Amino acid sequence: MDSFESTATAQTLVHLAGGCETMKRLLSGLLDSKGKVAEEIHAIRKLGKSLRGGLALFRLEKSSALEIQAIGRLLSNSRDAVSRLNTWNKLAWKKDPAVSIAIGLLLEQQTHSAARRPPPETIDWCLNRVDSALAELKGLPGANLEGLLTKGLGKLRKRALKRCGKLGLRSEEDFHEARKAVKALLGATGFLPEGMATADPQFDCLAELLGDENDLATLSLWLKQHGFTNRFAPDLRRALDEARTKLQRRIMKNVDQLSSLALE
């Protein structure tokens, strides 16, 4: 659509503020977590990615969105450990038992180590980051917010189209950037009033595939950094490369099948 009604813009701002309040509640909940730290941090980071897209609607990607991003990075170790283990289990590689057992047990150990609650001081720092983002959001001038929202959504849409358009080059960085752009666009639309703007249903599938590809890339790097290189685990490296190539082909097929990556 070409423009947004002021009431719809107000609703979007309310939804974003509500998202920030939800993040504060989730962060405070970590102080009394009942043994589900990884799941709770996953929810916080997932909400954070959506919030960053939503804040970009009002061109706050270089200010408030960075405050939210800092939280995700600070709390990343716990979720990253779980993600690596889940990705490893899905790969289901057991060609060399000595290697697979060594990796599997190490990954399990790291998930246990990462399942501890963050210190209260860390939570306080994160809460301050959310408060900073919320203050800037609430302090936006009332003039021309409709135009700002329209331009912000257009920029997110254009970036996603551009990043997905580069996937044919099969560059690792291109897949990474496409995943971020798609996540930001989907996150942003989630804060718009119902029916205002929707994305192609296949777009969610594309985001999931890009996420899976990123998980494999992250696991591959971790394994290499921990000594499982071509010299010591050539069959494993080959299996990782084949799995990523297969996923990348599915991603490209998904992109080709989309009638449009634009918002309707």
Secondary structure, DSSP 8 states (H G I E B T S, - for coil): -----HHHHHHHHHHHHHHHHHHHHHHHHGGG--S-HHHHHHHHHHHHHHHHHHHHTTT-TTTHHHHHHHHHHHTHHHHHHHHHHHHHHHHT--SSHHHHHHHHHHHHHHHHHTTS---HHHHHHHHHHHHHHHHHHHT--STTHHHHHHHHHHHHHHHHHHHHHTGGG--HHHHHHHHHHHHHHHHHHTTS-TTS----THHHHHHHHHHHHHHHHHHHHHHHHTT--TTT-HHHHHHHHHHHHHHHHHHHHHHHH-S-SS--
